[in-house]
């Protein structure tokens, strides 16, 4: 197997000049049959480092095909925005946030005034405790036991690109499909993006401490734990939606969309790993834009050449360090708390505000156009944010941000 530092072939570097290209593996690969397909147009922002990671994955034992989505960007050891089919199960290709996904919940409010609603969002950094918070009405969405008995972080959103957003259906592109989902222009929805919190991290750590980036020695045992994390992530999204709905004076609803984009499934006796790629086999998927741009609800219909997958979001264009450095030079904190579309951002972590600025991401319109051009998805409707929640705004710089500044000497 090639090392993690396998060089990217020249043909791969030039991939941005082709709308769709099949790339051979690097010359020192031991798996000559694996292919990498990039579903991106010449104008799409695809980093060579992310393509290099796709080829490194393609060189793994048992790998058959890597499908790279238009939101592709480099991850820690494996690309984000890719679906990878293999006869061997690799836990590191799914990552630590097993079960991460996006759910959409209809919500009915008498008036949607962003400034008033932003102030009413609950503290989604505070986990629900079955004993101390036994009377919280959000518990009503829990049916049966908590997966894996994991209570840590229950009902919380987490950091990074996770969010809870109150949004409005803006443009309906497929009225018939939207109507079947119960949606019309002007309707309000809650969009919840989060995963399994510490549970998935615990599962991956237990594997990597013994096997590193190697395959799962007992796939069935890993999948049993993995499936718990996927169920936990889905339940967590429902709990958060219920917490927010009650806080805003609304009744919780069932999700009309809830698709996980960090998971592995067995398909045709092959392990299909998705890392930042949503299931695209006839399902409805919410592809997230940024807190300052629309998101797209799509009907996905991706085939085997795309590993039955579609993009999960806009995809990062800048690293977090670059976004922090460039953002501090161009924007103030207050500028980032009100977006170009007039929505508000609830985020008490100033560093996170810069790291997750809309400019740190690719253009969602280009990602959607690439999916349409490659016949992977059909846009159904767009949503525009009203309030995007990241962390509670406690009116002062959070301790974590101050610690980060001390560690870096105040530099980005």
VENGI-V934735 format. One line per field, one symbol per residue. psi: psi as a letter, one per 40 degrees, with the letter a starting at -180 (. if undefined). A space follows every 10 residues. Layout:
BEGIN
psi->???
END
This chain:
BEGIN
psi->hiiefhihid dddedeeidh hhhiiideie geeiihhhgi ideihhiddd ddddddddei hehdhhhhie ehiiageiih fihhhiehhh deddadfheh ahihhiihid ighdddddee higeehihhd ddfdeheded ehhaihhefh eheheidaab eiihhhihhc hhdgdddddd efiiheiiih hhhiaebedd dddddddddd ebeiihdgdd dddddddddd dddddddddd dddddddefi hiiiiehghh egihihhffi hhhhgfhihf geihhhhhbi eeiiihhihh fiaddeffii ieadhidiid dddddddddd iidddeehid eeiihhhehd dddddfidee iihddddddd dddefdihhd iiihidhhhd iiheeihidd dddddddefe i.
END
